[in-house]
Amino acid sequence: TMAHNIGTRMMGLPLLLGDYRDFEGRLPELVKFNDAFTQTLGRVFTTLKRAKEMLLPDIKSLARVDIAAEIKRTLSLTLPQRSWSVECAECPLEVNIDAHLFETALLEIVQNSRDAATEPARLAISISIEPIRTPTYDSVTIVYKDNGPGVPEQFRLRIFEDFFSRRPGRKTGTGLGLGFARRVVEAHGGEIVYHHTLGPGAAFVITLPRARVNAETQEDYY
């Protein structure tokens, strides 16, 4: 809401810039200042747009995506090959998602693992994927695990809260990463939960429907 309100207040600035552009014919020296202001204004609006996207992700482009291939591609762009693995019980396994949003959410989870790691150089992430089919529901389960310290019991119910951040001995983060990941998963009709019983380290279980369903008509968005 704050990002939206700031953006609304700033909408008068492009109009003001237009007024200054009208003076360029008589005052040529204004051109370089107006150009600099235009660039600065563009960066500010981009920052506000990204802030709103973090807090309220908007699904804009649904497509059938091989989820294992998408996850491998995302991890390969941010982690050394030796530090991650992906196993898929049934490949290719296609899911109807906004690939850009899903990639960004996954990167936020990876960053969370990095921030929590006591030895970042030894960070290891494993992901397993499998389909879950019932007569009424067709979904995919993604289990994400790292070899970090995990989440202390007293904080497990808070890790998806906005602005909650805990980094003992280090600079506190924004606390928006896991909250953003949760909103992206939920925007796709799915669920993400933290599991402490899947071995050492942190473990997140993501469940996604293979097709996004319209709640009113119960029709697929294919």
Salt bridges, closest charged atoms under 4 A:
GLU24 OE2 - ARG21 NH1 2.58
ASP35 OD1 - ARG21 NH1 2.94
GLU53 OE2 - LYS49 NZ 2.51
GLU70 OE2 - ARG73 NH2 2.87
GLU90 OE2 - ARG133 NH2 2.76
GLU94 OE1 - ARG64 NE 3.96
GLU103 OE2 - ARG73 NH2 3.28
ASP115 OD2 - ARG167 NH2 2.67
GLU119 OE1 - ARG122 NE 3.60
ASP138 OD1 - ARG133 NE 3.78
ASP138 OD2 - ARG210 NH1 3.55
GLU161 OE1 - ARG158 NE 3.16
ASP162 OD1 - ARG183 NH1 2.92
GLU186 OE1 - ARG182 NH1 3.24
